[in-house]
Amino acid sequence: MDVLLFAPNRRDPRSEPMAPSLAAEPGRHAMRARGAARRDLFEGAPWLLLSGVTDAVMLWLAVGAALAVTDTPVRGDLQTGLLLAVLAGIVVRLASAGMYGGRPGRMAFLDTFKQCFVAAGQATLIVLAFTALTHQPDGFADLLALTGAFSAAAVACARLGLAVARRRARVQGISGKRAIIVGAGYIGAQLERRLLEKPSLGLRPVGFVDGDPAPAFLHGDGGHGPVLGAPEELEAIVAETGAQHVIIAFSSAPDSTVLPLVRRCEQLCLEVSVVPRLFENVNDRQWVETIGGMPLCGLRTENPRSWKYAVKHGMDRMVAGTALVVAAPLFAAVALAVRLSSPGPIFFRQRRVGRDGQAFDILKFRSMRVAAHAPDAELAGRLVAAGAAPGGVEGFDRRTTVGTFIRRTSLDEIPQLWNIARGHMSLVGPRPERPEFVELFGPNVQRYGDRHRVKSGLTGWAQVHGLRGQTSLAERVEWDNWYIQNWSLWLDLKILLMTPLEVLRSSAEGNADGAPAAAAAPALAEPLSVVESAAA
């Protein structure tokens, strides 16, 4: 087992002359070094080799399956070459999509399936077009088509298995890369916290590098990792921590100091990631134009009033109308259960704010007993003070037995299909909020108003990542704005496919309403303490 030591540092009062091993250090920042002595199969060159060999085996099996199904023999070098061209085209397309390594992190399962089927489809269509020009027998075209289909399915399933194994290894601490964060400030603390919460990303932060860290880092009261030293001490820090990746966050150091740091990382064969200064506006559609030796990055966004959004909204109405008809028996059953559960109306109506600040009445199945009055303003103040979004159980728990069930399974949201059919909402988008909270959050929460550029949604990017009920408002806003910046029809489809899985997960854990406000505060206490200390 490798024993890794934190470097004693004058900037970190917690450092001792002889620091304990990271594996023995208590708390969430303790490193799991038990896998460091063995070769990591899920990172770097071993992962590249493992992925390549797995894909080769799956492609070979796919060809065998296609030959067995069609019972079409391959005759001559031309047909052999065309069959191999399909396989080679799939591999080239997967490589161009970054499926053989290159960047840290992970690719979502749905994105992996998409890349496999797109690669197989493109390669097969190109070879089929050439096959038509060479006048091959009809049975051979069927063989190529089946080879492409079987290849996509086989490679996708194998990749799913590899992804599960890689994720498990990273979560257990036997895989992943040690990472140093340059910049001990608010952004650096947020980045560290999220990497610790998501070990499946494959980056395990071991500490910070900063010549002038925020006061909270010096005093050790933020719950974060230690400041290991200044940028000038990078070589010693890397040697003592075994770091393999450097993330440059917002540092107080000038560019004249950071640029040489990047060059030293390259000389030390370290991977380097950079949090861009305008990261809130960076999306997947940006482009790079080179002017001499200077790159010019363009930030391209989708216009919410473009024809693409018109297609989205048309599909929303069509799907919502069809779903209302198909789900009519379920709709009626839930309505009857709500009616019998307690006196009061079947539907709960509440004013919400949608696109361009337009208010509308949202519909839900009533899940609570009728109250004499709504939650008071003091409750709203407590939610805001805790940094939590409203929702879930506010005040006294008035949920009925039926109401608890339909909330946990999200069946109470079904009537919103009528809001979608009428054009008030979309299937996917940020969740709408009450006018009084919009007025409160708008001036006080950064970029909160950006959500009103698009229609509100029945489900959203934040919701499928567990941000439901009284969870962190700042993170929910960040996820929702990321969705708006990177919107596409594929992203909408992915969110719709992820929604049932998230509902099942939340239902199994019994927390579909979200954590109470008091539990949301610690999640925000860490980054907020850094901001407050830095501003002092």
C-alpha positions in Angstrom: 0.0 0.0 0.0 1.3 3.4 -0.9 1.5 5.9 2.0 0.8 9.4 0.9 1.8 12.4 3.1 0.4 15.9 3.0 3.3 18.4 2.7 3.7 20.5 5.9 2.7 24.0 4.9 2.9 27.3 6.7 -0.4 28.4 5.2 -2.3 25.5 6.7 -2.5 25.5 10.5 -3.7 21.9 10.5 -0.4 20.7 8.9 1.9 18.9 11.3 5.7 18.4 10.9 5.0 14.7 10.3 1.6 14.5 8.7 -0.4 11.3 9.0 -1.1 9.1 6.0 -4.0 10.1 4.0 -5.5 6.6 4.2 -5.7 7.0 8.0 -6.9 10.6 8.1 -10.5 10.7 9.4 -13.3 12.5 7.6 -14.5 12.7 4.0 -11.1 13.9 2.8 -9.3 10.7 3.7 -7.9 9.1 0.6 -8.5 5.5 -0.2 -5.1 4.4 -1.3 -5.5 0.7 -1.2 -5.8 0.5 -5.0 -2.8 2.7 -5.7 -0.3 -0.1 -5.6 -2.0 -2.1 -8.3 -2.4 -1.1 -11.9 -5.6 0.8 -12.4 -7.5 -0.9 -15.2 -10.1 1.8 -15.5 -7.9 4.8 -16.2 -5.3 5.8 -18.8 -3.7 3.3 -21.2 -5.2 0.2 -19.5 -8.7 1.6 -19.9 -8.0 2.3 -23.6 -6.7 -1.2 -24.1 -9.7 -2.8 -22.2 -12.2 -0.7 -24.2 -10.6 -1.6 -27.5 -10.4 -5.3 -26.8 -14.0 -5.4 -25.5 -15.3 -3.6 -28.6 -13.3 -5.9 -30.9 -14.7 -9.0 -29.2 -18.3 -7.6 -29.4 -17.9 -6.7 -33.1 -16.6 -10.2 -33.9 -19.6 -11.7 -32.1 -21.9 -9.3 -34.0 -20.6 -10.5 -37.3 -21.0 -14.1 -36.3 -24.6 -13.4 -35.2 -25.4 -11.6 -38.5 -23.9 -14.5 -40.6 -26.0 -17.0 -38.6 -29.2 -15.1 -38.9 -29.0 -14.3 -42.7 -27.2 -17.5 -43.7 -25.5 -15.5 -46.3 -21.9 -16.5 -47.1 -19.2 -13.8 -47.7 -17.7 -14.3 -51.2 -14.6 -12.6 -52.4 -12.2 -10.0 -51.2 -14.6 -7.1 -52.0 -17.4 -8.4 -49.8 -14.9 -9.2 -47.0 -13.5 -5.6 -47.3 -17.0 -4.1 -47.2 -17.9 -6.1 -44.1 -14.6 -5.0 -42.4 -15.3 -1.4 -43.5 -18.5 -1.4 -41.4 -16.6 -2.5 -38.4 -13.7 -0.1 -39.0 -16.2 2.8 -39.5 -17.8 2.0 -36.2 -14.5 2.1 -34.4 -13.4 5.3 -36.1 -16.7 7.0 -35.2 -16.5 5.9 -31.6 -12.9 7.2 -31.4 -13.9 10.6 -32.7 -16.6 10.8 -30.1 -14.1 10.2 -27.3 -15.2 6.7 -26.4 -11.6 5.5 -26.0 -10.5 7.9 -23.3 -9.1 11.3 -23.6 -11.0 13.2 -20.9 -11.7 12.4 -17.3 -15.2 11.9 -15.9 -17.8 9.6 -17.3 -20.3 9.5 -20.1 -23.9 8.9 -19.2 -25.4 5.6 -20.1 -27.9 7.1 -22.5 -25.2 9.1 -24.2 -23.1 5.9 -24.6 -26.0 4.1 -26.3 -26.6 7.1 -28.5 -23.0 7.2 -29.6 -22.9 3.4 -30.3 -26.1 3.4 -32.4 -25.1 6.6 -34.3 -21.6 5.2 -35.1 -23.1 1.9 -36.3 -25.8 3.7 -38.3 -23.4 6.1 -40.1 -20.9 3.4 -40.9 -23.5 1.0 -42.2 -25.2 3.6 -44.4 -22.0 4.7 -46.0 -21.0 1.1 -46.8 -24.5 0.3 -48.0 -24.3 3.2 -50.4 -21.0 1.9 -51.8 -22.5 -1.6 -52.0 -25.3 -0.4 -54.2 -22.8 1.0 -56.7 -21.0 -2.3 -56.9 -24.2 -4.3 -57.5 -23.8 -6.8 -54.7 -26.5 -9.5 -54.2 -29.5 -8.4 -52.1 -28.7 -10.9 -49.4 -25.3 -9.2 -48.8 -27.0 -5.8 -48.1 -29.1 -7.5 -45.5 -26.0 -9.0 -43.9 -24.4 -5.5 -43.7 -27.5 -4.0 -42.1 -27.8 -6.7 -39.5 -24.1 -6.5 -38.8 -24.5 -2.8 -38.1 -27.5 -3.3 -35.9 -26.0 -6.2 -33.9 -22.7 -4.3 -33.6 -24.5 -1.3 -32.1 -26.4 -3.4 -29.6 -23.4 -5.6 -28.6 -21.0 -2.7 -28.2 -23.5 -0.7 -26.2 -24.3 -3.5 -23.8 -20.6 -4.2 -23.3 -19.9 -0.6 -22.7 -22.7 -0.5 -20.1 -21.1 -3.4 -18.3 -17.7 -1.6 -18.4 -19.3 1.6 -17.2 -20.9 -0.2 -14.2 -17.6 -1.8 -13.3 -15.7 1.5 -13.6 -18.2 3.4 -11.6 -18.2 0.8 -8.8 -14.4 0.8 -8.8 -14.3 4.6 -8.5 -16.9 4.7 -5.8 -15.0 2.0 -3.8 -11.8 4.0 -4.1 -9.8 1.4 -6.0 -9.9 3.5 -9.2 -9.7 7.2 -10.1 -7.1 9.9 -10.3 -5.9 12.1 -7.5 -6.5 15.8 -8.3 -5.1 19.1 -7.1 -7.3 22.1 -7.3 -5.5 25.4 -8.1 -7.5 28.2 -6.4 -8.6 28.0 -2.8 -11.7 30.1 -3.0 -15.5 29.9 -3.5 -15.3 28.1 -6.9 -12.6 25.8 -5.8 -14.6 24.8 -2.7 -17.7 24.1 -4.8 -15.6 22.0 -7.2 -14.1 20.0 -4.4 -17.4 19.3 -2.8 -19.0 18.1 -6.0 -16.1 15.8 -6.9 -16.4 14.3 -3.4 -20.1 13.8 -3.8 -19.6 12.2 -7.2 -16.6 9.8 -7.0 -17.9 8.2 -10.2 -16.4 11.1 -12.1 -13.0 9.6 -11.4 -11.3 12.6 -9.8 -10.4 12.5 -6.1 -9.3 15.9 -4.7 -6.4 15.8 -2.3 -6.0 19.5 -1.6 -5.5 23.0 -3.0 -2.7 25.0 -4.4 -2.9 28.7 -3.8 -0.4 31.4 -2.8 -3.1 33.6 -1.3 -6.0 31.4 -0.2 -9.3 32.7 1.3 -9.3 33.1 5.1 -11.6 30.2 5.6 -9.0 27.9 4.1 -6.3 29.2 6.5 -8.5 28.8 9.6 -9.7 25.3 8.6 -13.4 26.1 9.3 -14.8 25.3 5.9 -14.8 21.5 6.0 -12.6 21.3 3.0 -9.2 19.8 2.2 -5.9 21.5 3.1 -3.9 24.1 1.2 -0.8 22.1 0.2 1.3 25.1 -0.9 1.8 27.8 -3.5 2.1 27.3 -7.3 5.9 27.5 -7.0 5.9 24.3 -4.9 4.0 22.2 -7.5 6.7 19.7 -8.1 7.1 18.8 -4.5 3.3 18.7 -4.0 2.8 16.3 -6.9 5.7 14.1 -5.7 4.2 13.8 -2.2 0.5 13.4 -3.1 0.9 11.3 -6.2 -1.5 13.7 -8.0 -2.2 12.9 -11.7 -4.6 15.7 -12.5 -4.6 19.4 -12.0 -7.8 21.5 -12.1 -7.3 25.3 -12.4 -10.2 27.0 -10.8 -10.6 30.7 -10.0 -7.2 31.6 -8.5 -6.1 34.9 -7.0 -2.8 34.5 -8.9 -2.4 36.6 -12.0 -2.3 34.9 -15.5 1.5 35.5 -15.5 1.7 33.0 -12.7 -0.9 30.5 -13.9 0.5 30.1 -17.4 3.9 28.9 -16.3 2.0 26.5 -13.9 0.2 25.0 -16.9 3.5 24.5 -18.7 5.0 22.8 -15.6 2.0 20.5 -15.5 2.7 19.5 -19.1 6.3 18.8 -18.3 5.3 16.6 -15.4 2.8 14.7 -17.7 -0.1 15.8 -15.6 -3.6 16.1 -17.0 -4.9 19.7 -16.8 -8.5 20.9 -16.7 -9.6 24.6 -16.5 -12.8 26.1 -15.1 -13.4 29.0 -17.7 -14.0 32.4 -16.4 -17.4 32.7 -18.0 -18.4 29.1 -17.3 -22.0 30.0 -16.7 -22.4 30.8 -20.4 -20.3 28.0 -21.8 -22.3 25.3 -23.6 -21.8 22.4 -25.9 -22.4 24.5 -29.0 -19.4 26.8 -28.6 -16.9 27.2 -31.4 -13.3 28.2 -31.6 -11.8 30.4 -34.3 -8.0 31.0 -34.4 -6.8 34.5 -35.1 -3.1 34.1 -35.6 -2.0 32.3 -32.4 -5.0 33.5 -30.4 -8.1 31.4 -30.0 -11.5 33.2 -30.2 -14.3 31.2 -28.5 -17.9 31.9 -29.7 -20.8 31.3 -27.3 -23.7 30.1 -29.4 -27.1 29.7 -27.6 -30.5 28.6 -28.8 -33.1 31.3 -29.2 -36.2 30.2 -27.1 -38.4 31.7 -29.9 -36.7 29.8 -32.8 -38.3 27.2 -35.0 -36.6 24.5 -32.9 -38.5 25.5 -29.8 -41.7 25.7 -31.9 -41.1 22.0 -32.8 -40.5 21.2 -29.2 -43.7 22.9 -28.1 -45.7 21.3 -30.8 -44.4 17.9 -29.8 -45.2 18.7 -26.1 -48.8 19.3 -26.9 -49.1 16.2 -29.1 -47.5 14.0 -26.5 -49.5 15.5 -23.6 -52.8 15.1 -25.5 -52.0 11.5 -26.3 -50.9 10.8 -22.7 -54.1 12.2 -21.3 -56.1 9.8 -23.5 -53.9 6.7 -22.7 -53.7 7.5 -19.0 -57.4 8.2 -18.6 -58.1 5.0 -16.5 -55.2 5.8 -14.2 -56.3 9.5 -14.1 -59.8 8.4 -13.1 -58.5 5.9 -10.4 -56.3 8.5 -8.7 -59.1 11.1 -8.9 -61.5 8.6 -7.1 -58.9 7.8 -4.5 -58.3 11.5 -3.8 -62.0 12.1 -3.5 -62.4 9.2 -1.0 -59.3 10.1 1.0 -60.6 13.3 2.7 -63.2 16.1 2.1 -62.2 18.7 -0.5 -61.7 19.1 -4.2 -59.9 16.5 -6.4 -57.5 19.0 -7.9 -55.2 21.5 -6.2 -54.7 24.7 -8.1 -51.9 27.1 -7.4 -50.6 30.3 -9.2 -47.2 29.8 -10.8 -44.9 31.9 -13.0 -43.9 30.6 -16.4 -42.1 31.9 -19.5 -41.7 35.7 -19.7 -43.1 36.1 -16.2 -46.6 35.1 -17.3 -48.7 33.6 -14.4 -50.9 30.6 -14.8 -52.8 28.1 -12.6 -50.9 24.8 -12.2 -52.9 21.6 -11.6 -52.1 18.8 -9.3 -54.1 16.0 -7.6 -54.8 17.2 -4.1 -52.5 15.3 -1.6 -53.3 17.2 1.6 -56.2 17.9 3.8 -57.7 21.3 3.2 -56.2 23.9 5.4 -57.8 27.1 6.7 -54.8 29.2 5.5 -51.6 28.9 3.5 -48.1 28.6 5.1 -47.1 32.0 6.6 -44.4 34.4 5.5 -42.2 33.2 8.4 -41.9 29.8 6.8 -40.8 31.4 3.5 -38.2 33.3 5.4 -36.8 30.1 7.0 -36.6 28.4 3.6 -34.6 31.3 2.2 -32.3 31.5 5.2 -31.6 27.8 4.8 -30.8 28.3 1.1 -33.6 25.8 0.2 -36.1 25.9 -2.5 -39.8 25.8 -1.5 -41.8 22.6 -2.0 -42.4 19.3 -0.3 -44.1 19.5 3.1 -44.3 23.1 4.2 -45.4 23.7 7.8 -47.7 21.1 9.5 -47.8 17.8 7.6 -51.4 17.5 6.3 -50.8 14.7 3.8 -53.4 12.0 3.5 -52.4 8.3 3.1 -53.3 8.6 -0.6 -51.5 11.9 -0.8 -48.3 10.5 0.6 -48.4 7.7 -2.0 -49.1 9.9 -5.0 -46.4 12.4 -4.0 -43.9 9.6 -3.6 -44.7 8.2 -7.0 -45.2 11.7 -8.6 -48.7 10.6 -9.7 -50.0 14.0 -8.2 -48.3 15.7 -11.2 -50.4 13.9 -13.9 -52.9 16.8 -14.2 -50.1 19.0 -15.5 -50.5 17.3 -18.8 -53.5 19.5 -19.2 -51.3 22.6 -18.6 -48.9 21.3 -21.3 -51.7 20.6 -23.7 -52.9 24.2 -23.2 -49.5 25.6 -23.8 -48.8 26.9 -20.3 -46.0 24.4 -19.7 -43.6 22.0 -21.5 -42.8 18.4 -20.8 -39.2 19.4 -19.9 -38.0 22.6 -18.4 -37.4 24.4 -15.1 -40.1 23.8 -12.5 -42.4 26.9 -12.1 -42.5 28.8 -8.8 -45.1 30.8 -7.0 -45.2 34.6 -7.7 -44.3 35.6 -4.1 -41.2 33.4 -4.2 -40.3 34.7 -7.7 -40.3 38.2 -6.3 -38.2 37.1 -3.4 -35.6 35.0 -5.3 -35.3 37.2 -8.4 -33.2 40.0 -6.8 -31.4 37.7 -4.3 -30.5 34.6 -6.2 -27.9 34.9 -9.0 -29.4 34.2 -12.4 -32.7 33.1 -11.0 -34.7 35.1 -13.6 -33.0 33.3 -16.5 -35.3 30.3 -16.0 -38.2 32.4 -17.3 -36.7 32.5 -20.8 -38.3 29.2 -21.5 -41.5 27.4 -20.6 -41.7 25.7 -17.3 -41.6 21.9 -17.3 -43.3 18.8 -15.9 -39.8 17.5 -15.3 -36.4 19.0 -15.6 -32.6 18.6 -15.5 -32.4 19.5 -11.8 -35.3 17.1 -10.9 -33.7 14.0 -12.5 -30.5 14.7 -10.5 -32.4 14.6 -7.2 -33.0 18.3 -6.7 -36.7 18.1 -5.7 -38.6 19.5 -2.8 -36.7 21.6 -0.2 -33.2 21.1 -1.7 -30.5 23.6 -2.5 -32.0 26.5 -4.4 -28.6 27.7 -5.8 -27.8 24.3 -7.2 -31.3 23.9 -8.7 -30.9 27.3 -10.5 -27.5 26.3 -11.7 -28.7 23.0 -13.2 -31.8 24.6 -14.8 -29.7 27.3 -16.4 -27.3 24.7 -17.7 -30.3 22.9 -19.3 -31.4 26.2 -21.0 -27.8 26.9 -22.3 -27.4 23.3 -23.7 -30.9 22.6 -24.8 -31.6 20.1 -27.6 -34.3 17.7 -28.5 -31.9 14.8 -27.5 -31.4 16.4 -24.1 -35.2 16.6 -23.6 -35.5 12.9 -24.6 -32.8 11.9 -22.2 -34.4 13.8 -19.3 -37.8 12.1 -20.1 -36.1 8.7 -20.1 -34.3 9.5 -16.8 -37.4 10.7 -15.0 -39.0 7.3 -14.3 -35.7 6.1 -12.9 -35.4 9.1 -10.6 -39.0 8.7 -9.5 -38.3 5.0 -8.6 -35.2 5.9 -6.8 -36.9 8.7 -4.8 -39.8 6.4 -4.1 -37.6 3.6 -2.8 -35.7 6.1 -0.5 -39.0 7.6 0.6 -37.9 11.2 0.1 -39.7 12.3 -3.0 -40.8 15.5 -1.3 -37.2 16.5 -0.7 -35.3 17.1 2.5 -36.6 19.6 5.0 -35.1 23.1 5.0 -33.0 22.4 8.1 -31.2 19.6 6.3 -30.5 21.8 3.3 -28.5 24.3 5.2 -25.3 22.2 5.7 -25.1 21.5 2.0 -24.7 25.3 1.4 -22.8 26.2 4.6 -19.5 25.2 3.1 -19.4 27.4 0.0 -21.2 30.2 1.7 -18.7 30.3 4.5 -15.9 30.8 2.0 -17.7 33.7 0.4 -18.4 35.4 3.7 -14.8 34.9 4.9 -13.4 36.2 1.6 -15.6 39.3 1.8 -14.7 40.0 5.4 
